């Protein structure tokens, strides 16, 4: 039943007196009002639910006077009942078909209706359970969905996070109206299948809403400042294995100090090379560059002398910041010597001794007014300015310099943060290197911008120490590759992961044995994701609201895609994507210096061809079939080398297995399997292939046993090095 306004206060009085006061107190910004006018006569406004005053804000700040669908739990609060006397509202009981039917008639009659698909305000600051009732209403009423993104009130005293987010009296509020879109479902789909399809479509829209609520067009350093103000300058930001323990103000102060020192070493537009493991010093150095509007080239210290020289030459790096203690511990002296006169090596220990009292006082003052200081010192850097240069793993060839802007990194943060509900009560353990995009986003930026303390650990290879750290620190979130996660589980006590909420796997395929090992030993479900350095890096990820085994999840919000057909591949195609998180381009060393070379695919400018062969199911979940370059053409048939490796991994999960395609004068190519497990044999592989209904074409002609398989620092197989070994032996 529709409950009409019960108060005698006229609408003009409410909008004329109360609305301006609310706008001023909450510093409300409303964007995208033109999209309301573009919607059809039947419209359903759907919004994320972040506080108990969301409905009031929408009523006072949007030009139309809608009716509101209200969850029964909301009407139990006296202040909610008082506010509802000023509006037309309808009780939205998701278990009552009559309520959905009544709202459908209301929308069909042309009355705009506001509904919160989550039903209740968020308890974590991230997206909550999404009810499918709004999708049913929009489908039956043939109405346009008008998404509305709200950000800010979750930090007020009207939020429902119970201390998981720092509260403020009057936080700045942003309301963003997004372009309307119809809920288009296939006409042939009926009954429960239609309802499920509508729910999937609605969830995708809610992810987009959450993305726009979180995304800001600003610099990385400005985002850190905003996080510090939102979560508290004294809030613990990060720790490391060396004993560093920094709050947000300490972090900003050190970034301003080091940024000033770096400015005295370099010209205004020169890049800084950072050669550091995952430590507080690495994060401070990265932010020091960001504070001054300077690009940071994150150097891979596992790439060897040749890889370092290539990166320095490609990026025209003139100064490399590193640590003497790290160089000695990692035996990098010879690698640094190979750099020669290409770049000046500067040790942070030496800089620390040279910093006087005056620079420290200036930095402390800047940390008191960080926004003003950043605008003054940041050289006009904006969201489209280059922030970092990351170098691809080189697992298939020479590493490429990937230029990511501030906007790229923050867009990927906004895409991911709503799926992983980290709060100040969580603790992230980052064991991945910061030169790797996965470690940079998941281990550094995600917790830093979410107000969640992180512990930076310099090596993922300490298989016994890392589970113990999970126990002693009470870690709730861990990122890793399949190889590392399997090793941690094998060396952990059953109670080491007692607080773990999120384990996210990426960079290589998650195997069934690793998934089962974590489930059986710790009762933890691993969420597998997929990405590329060129995408900052996450493209898709499974998460608690949407996960499907055997896939890497659905593509993130604000991503567009198409599949490029590949000869010989019947199912799926090469994934080509476009989105705000996709890189500016590759860095090349040309005759006029280092330049960013943009790229164009068949879809036009801005599209990036991932090189991955994928298939998407009816729910939009992505399954990785293999790399385009990692298929062998055997007897005219395309065979995924990944399948060969998976068969071996199923039988011998504790080893490393790598398949190569080798020229064959009779069949075009044949497959050679390299392995570090002596028990690998062809007979067992034949049985596994038959059990999995695979063609015998996937079976390797030769099996080569080696004591070790060359790996990259990320744990991936180093295929170029392996191919060189193969060529040297044949």
N, C-alpha and C positions, 0 to 999 in steps of 0.2 A: 504494500500500500504506500502511496506517495504521501509523505507528511508535509503539508504546506507550512510556510513561515508562520510562526506563532506570535512573534513580536509585532508591535505596532510601529516600531521604528521604520521609517521609510528607507528604501534602498539608497536614495540620494543622500540621506544623512550618513549612512554607513560608509558609502564610497566617498562622500565629500569631506568627512571629518576623520574617520578612523583610518581609511586607506592611506592618506598622506602621512599620518603619524607612523603607521607600521612601516611604510616605505623608508622613512627617515631613520627610524630606530634600527631596523635590520639592514639598512643600506641595500635595499632590494634593487637588483638589475633584472629587467625583463627583456629577453631577446627573442626574436622570431615571431612577433605578433602578426606579421604578414601571412604566416602560414595558417592562422585561424580563418582568415578571409578566403584562403584557397581551398578550404575543406568543403565537401558537399553539404547538402541540407541535412543529412543524417550524420551525426558525428558523435563519437565516443572518445572523450579525453581520458587517456590512461597516463598515470604518473607513478614514479617511484615514491615509496612511502618512507620518509626519513624522520618524521616527528609527528607529534600530536597536533601541530598547528598547520600542517600542510594544506588542509582543506581551506582554512581561513585565509592563508596567503594567496591561494589560487582564486578564491572568491573576491578578495579585495584588489588583486593586482591584474586579473584578466578582464578584458573589456566586456565580455558577455556575462550573463547571470545564469549559470548552469544549475541543474539539480545534482545532488551528490548521492552516490551509492555508499552506504556506511555499513561497515562490519558490525555485527551485534555486540562484539566485545567493546567497541568504542563507545557505545551508548551507555555503558555502565559507569563512565566517569562523569561527575557532576558538571565539570567545566565543559566537557564535550556536549552534554545535553543543553547547556546554556547557549553555546555557540550554534547548535543546530536549530535553535528557535529562530535564528535570523535567516535561514535558508530553506529551500525545498530539498527534502532528502527522502531516500528510500532505503530501508534496511536490506542489506545484501547478504543473505545467508546462503553460502555456497552449497549447502546440502538441501536447500529448498527449491525445487524446480519452479514453484510458483513465483518466487522472487525474481528469478532470471526471466521468466515469461513477462512479468509486469514491467521490468526494466527494458526488455526488448520492445514492448509496445510503446513505451515512453520515447525511446530513441527513434523508432519508426515514425512516430508522430512529429518528429523534427525538433524535439527538446534536447539541447546539448546536455550530456551527462558526464560527470567526472567520476572516475572509479580508480581505486588503487588495487591493482591485481595481486599485490602481496598480502592484502587483507589487514596487516598490522605493521606498525613502524619497525624498521630494521633494528635488530638488537646488536648488530656487529658493525654497522656502517657500510656493509656490502649488500648485494641483492639477496633477498630471502626467497622462500618458497613462493612460487607464482601459481595462483589458482586459474583454472581454465574457463571460469564463468564469463569473463569479459570477451573471450574469443567466441563463445557460444552466442552472446548477445550481438556482437558485431556481425557474425555470420548470418544469424537469423534476421537481423534488422537491415542487412545490406548497407552497413554504415562504414564511414571512413574512420580509421583509427588516427587520432591526433596525439602523438607522443609528447609528453611534457617532462622535462628533466628538472629536478629540484636539488640544490646543493646548499648546505650551510646550516639549516635548522637542526640537523642531527647532532651538532655540537652545542646546541642551546640546552637550557634546562627543560625544554619540552621534548627532547630526544628520549629514546628508550634504551640507551646502550648500557645503563647501569654502571657507569664509570669506565667502561672499556675505551671510550673516547673522552678526551679532555673537554670539559664543558665551559662555555662562555655565556655571559648574560645576553649579549646581542650580536651573534655572529653575522658576518656579511652573507647575504643570501642571493643566489642566482636562480632565476627561473628561465628555462630555455624551451620554447615551443618549436618542435621539429616538423618537417614537412608531413602532411597527412598522407596516408596510404591505405588502400582498401585491403581487407583481409581476404585475399584470393585463394580459395581452395579448389581443388579439382572437382568438377561437378559429379564425376562418377564415384567419388568417395562418400560413403554414407555411414551412419550409425557411429559406433565407438571409434572406428578408424578416422572418421571425419573430426570427431571431437579431439582425438589425439593429435591429428595434423594441425588443428587450430591451436592447441596448446603449445606445440613446437614453434609455430609461427609467432605466437604471442611472446614466448620466452625469448626469441630472437629480437623482437622489438624492445623488450625490457632490457636486454643486454645493451642495445644501442642507446637507450635512455640513460642507463648507468654510465656508459662511456662518455656521453655528452655532459653528464653531471660532473664528471671527474676531470675532464680534459680542459686544460688552460693553454692558451697560446702565449707562452712565455719562455724564458730561458730556463735551463736546468738549475742554475743557481737561484733564480727567483722562485722556482718551485721548492727548493730546499728551505728558503727563507719562509715561504708560506707554510710549509710543514712545521717549521720550528715555532712559528707563532700559533699555529693551530694546536699543536700537541704540547707546547711548553718549552721555553728556552732551556729549562733545567732538566728536561726529560732525557734519559739515557738514549743516545743514538747508536753508538757502536762500541765494541770492545775488540781486542785481538789477543793472540797468543803471547804477545810480548808484554802484556800487562797494561796496555793503553785502555783508557776508559773515558769516553768523550760524550758529553751532553751536546745538545744542538749549539749552544752559545760557544762552547769550547771549539766545536767543529768549525763554526763560522770564523771565529777569531784566528784559528790556525790557517784557515784557507786565505784570509786576508793577509796574514803575515807572509806566508810562502808565495802568494801571488805577487806581492810587491818585490820580493827577492827575484823571482823569475823574470819580472818585467825589466829588472836591471841587467839581466843576462842576455836578453834577446831583443831583436827588432820587433816592431809593432805587429807584424802579420806572420811571424814565424811560429811553426808548430813546436810543441814540447813532446819529446819522447819519454814515456813512462815505462820503466823496466822494474816492476815491483810485484811481489806476490800479493795475495789477499791479506792485507794488513790495514790498520787504521791509517798508516802513512800513505798507502796507495789511494785511499778515499780522499784524504786531505789534499793530496797532490792533484787529483782529478778536479776537485772543487776549486782549488787555487787557480787552475787554468780557466774554469768556467766563470769564476768571479771576475776575471779580467778580460773576458771575451776572447779567450785564446783556445785554439784547437789542441786537443791532447791525442797524440798517437800512442795507442796502447800496444806495446811491443811484447811479442811472444817469446819469453825466455827459454822455451823448450824447442824453439825452431832451429837451434844451432847457429853457428857463425854465419853460414850462407843466408839463412832465413832472416837474421837480424840485419845483415848488410842490405839485402834486397828491400826490406821494409824501410830502412833509413833512407835509402836512395829514392825509393818511390815516393815517400812522404816528404822528402827534402827536410829531414829532421837535422837540426844543427846542434841541439843540446839534448842529452839524455839524462834524466834524473833517476838515480837508483840508490841503493843502500850498500855500503861496504860490507856490512854484516851479512846481507843477503847474497852478495856476489861470492863471498868466501864460503858460505854454507852450501850454495848451489853449484860451486866449482865453475863459475862463469868467467873467470879471469881470461882464459884463452879466447872465448867468444867476444868479450869486450875488446881484446887486443886486435881482433880481426876488423873491428870498426875503423881502426887507424885514425886518420885525420878527417874522416867523413863527418864525425860529430864529436862534440866535447862531452866527456863523461863527468858528471857532477854528482857527488855523494851527498845525500841529505845530512849525514852526520857532520860534514864540513860546513854546510850552510847553517846548521843549528848553532854552531859555535860562533858564526859571524854575525848573527842577528843581535843588534843592540837594543837598548831600552826604548829608544824613540820609535823604531818600527813596531815594537810590541804595543806601545801606547796607542799609536795610530790604528793598529789593527783592532785593539780593544774598543776604541771609539767607533770604528766602522761596524763592529759587531753589535753596537748599541743601536745603530740606525742602518741596518744591513741593506734595506731596499734602496735608500738614498745613495749609499756608498756604491752599490752595484750599478746603479744607473750612471753614476759619475765615472766609475772606473772600468765599466764593461765595454767601452769602445763601441757603443751602439749595437751590441749583439742583440739579436731577436730570435724568435722561434725558428726562422728559416736559416739562421746562421749555422755553419758547421760546428758541431760540438766535439765529436771524437772521430778518429779514424781507427777502425778495427780491421784486422787482417784475417781473411778466411783461413780455415784450418789447413788448407793445402793437401787435403786427403786425396785429391784427384789431380793435382798439378801445382803450379806456382801460386802461392798465396796472393790474393788480390786485396788492395786497400779499399775498404768500404767506408764511404763518408756518410755519417749519420748526423742529422741536424738535432738541435734541441727539441724541435717539434716532433721528430721521429721518435726519440727516446720517451718523451712524455706521453705521446699518443699510445705507445705500446704499454707504458705503465697504466694508463687509464683503461686500456682494453683488458688488462690482466687483473687489475686490483679489485674489480667488482666480483671476480670469480673466486678469488682467494681472500677470505675475510680475515686478514691479519689485523690485530689490534695491539695496543700497548701491553696486553697481558701475554702476548706471544713472544717467542724468541726464535730467530732465524740463525742457523749455523751455515755459513758460507764457506765451503771447502773448494769451490771452483775458482779458477784464476780470473782476475778482473779483465785480462786481455781477451777473454772469451765472452761473447755477447750474452750467453746464458748466465754466466757468473755475474756479469755487470748488471743486468736487469734484475734477475731473481735474487741474487745474493747481496746486492748493494742498493740499487735504486728503489726496488719494491719496498723493503722494510724501512728505508730511510724516509721515503715520502709518505708511508703509512703510519709513521710514529711507532714502529715496532723495533725494539733493540735487535741488533745483529752482532754475531760473533764472527770475526774474520779469521780464518785459519789458513796457513800458507800452502798446504799441500793436501790434495785428496788421496794421496797414496798411503797415508798412515792408517791402515785398516783396523788396527787395534785401538789406537788412541781416539779415533773419531766416534765410535759408539760410546766410549767412556765419556767423552765430552757431551754427547747427547743426554746422557744420564745426569752428569754433574751440573750441567747448565739448565736442565729442564727444557731442552729444545723441543719446539712444537712444529717447526717447518724445516725441511731439508731438501735441497736440490742436488741432483746427481745424474750420472750416466748409468746405464744398465750395468756396466762393468764394475763401477764403484759401489753401487747399491748392493750388488750380489756379494761383493767382498765384505762390506760392512756387516751384512746380515750373517755371514758365515763366521765372523769374529766377534759378534756381539753376545752379551747376556740377554736372556729373554726380557729382562726388565729395563734394559738400557733405553728403550723407546717408549717409556711409560707415559710421557706427555705428548707424544708425536701426534699431530693432527693432519699435517700435509707432507707427503713425500711426492715430489714431482720429478719425473724422469724425462730426459730429453737428450739430444745430441746423437743418440744411437737408438736402435730399436729395443724396446723392452721385451725381454723373452718371458715365456710362460713360467719357466722355472724360477726366475727372479721374482715374478709376481706372486707365485705360490709360496716361495720361501718367506717373504715378508708377511703374507697373510697367515701362514701357519705358525710362524714363530712369534709374531708380534700382534696379529689381528689387525694389520694395517693394510689398507688398499692403496696401491701406488697409482697415481694419476699420470698417464703418459701424455706428453705434449710433442709438438713438432714446430720447427722454426728454421730460420736461416739468418746468418749474420746480416744479410741485406734487408731483413724485415725487423730488425732491432731487438730481439730476434723472433719473438713468438708469432706464429701464424694460426695455430690451433692448439687446444688443450682440453683434455677431459677434466671435469671438476664436479663437485658434489651435486650440483643442480642438473648436470647433463653429462653422463659418461656412458660409453659403450665399449665393451671389451673387443679387442682386435682392431680398434681405431685409435686415432690420435685426437679425437674430439672434433668439434665443429670449428669452422673458421671464425675468427674473432669479429666483434662488432666493427662496423665501418670498413670491412674488407669486401672488395669486389674480386671476382675470379672468372676465368674460363679455362677449359681444358683443350689444349692444342693436340690434335690427333698425332699419333706416332705410328709410323709404318711397322706392321707386325704385332702391334699391341691391340688386342680386341676389346679389352675392358679398361676404361679410363683413358687417360692421356696426360700430357705434361701440364702441370699446374702453373698457370700464369695469374699473378695477383696484382692488385693495385690498392693502396690505402695510405692513410696518413703516417703509418709506421714504416713505409718502404723507403729505402735509402735515397739520398740525393744522386748518387752515382758512384762509379769506381774512380779511384785516384790513379792517374797515370803520370809517369815522368816523361814529359815531352821536351822538345827543343827549347820551349819558352818557360820551362819550369813545370812544377807539378800542377796538373789541371784535373778538374772533375769532368769526366766524360759521361753525359747522360745517355740513356738508352731508349730504344723504341721497339716495342713488339707489335704484333699484328693488330692488337687492340688500340694502339696509339701511344702517345707519350705517357710515361709514368708507370707503365706495366712492366713487371719483372717476371721473367721466366725462371722458375725455381730449379728446373732440371730434374724434378722429381715426378715420377709416374704415379698418379694417384687415381683413386675411384671414390665417388661419393654415393652413399646410399640414400634411400628415400628421406631419411631424417637429416641429411646434410652432414653426416659424420664422414670424416676423411680416413681412408685406408691407404697406406703407403705401399706401393707395389715394388718400388726400387728407383734407383737413380737412372736417368736416361743414358748416362755414360756407363752404367753398370749392368748392361744387358749383353749377353753373348748371342751371336747369330749362329746357331748350330743346325746344320742341315736345312737352312732356310727358315727355321723357327726362332723367334725371340725368346731367350731364356734369362730369367732374372738371376743374377749372381747372388742376390740377397737370399733367395730361396735355398740355394746350395748351402750358404752359411747357416741359415736357420735350421736346416736338417741336421747339420753337424752339431749345432748348439743344443738341439733337443736331446741328442744322444750323449754328448759330452759337454755339459753346461759350464764346467769349471775351466775351460780352455779358451783360447783365441783361435778363430778359424777365418781364413780369408780366401776368397775365390778370385781367380784371374781368368780373363778370356785371352786365349793364346791363338795366333793365326794357325790355321790348319789347311793344307793344300787340297784336301778332299772334301771337308765339311764346312769350310769357311773359317770356323773357329772351334776350338774345344776348350774345356774347362780344367784348370789345375787348382786343386785345393791345398793351401798351406795351413798347417796346424801345429800347435805346440803340445798336442796330446798324442802320446805314442800309441794309444789304443785305437785310434781312428782307423777304420778299415772300410773297404768298399762294400763288403757283404752286408754290413749293418746299415749302410747308407741306402743300399738297394731296397732292403726291407722297409726302411722308414719312408722312402719315396713311394713305394706301393701302398703302404698304409695310409699315406696322405693323398693318394690318388694323383700323384705327380708323374709326369712323363719321365721316362728314363733318360731323356735329353738333359735333365737337370743334374745327372750324375757326373762327377768329375772323371776324366780319363786317367789322371794321375793324382796321387796324394803324396805330398811332400811334408815330411816331419822335420821340424826345426825346434831347437831349444827355446827360442823366443821369436815372436812375431813383432816387427817394428810397429810402435804405437806413437801417436801424437800426444801432446800434453793433456788433451781433453779425454784421452782414453780410446779415441777412435783408431782404427787401423790406418797406418801410413801406407797407402797403396802405391804412391810413386816410389818410395824406398823399397817396398816389396817387389815392385816390377823391376827395379834396377838389380835387385838380388837375383831375380829369376833370369834376367838377361845375362848376368855375369856367369850363371851356372849352365846356360844352354849354348 
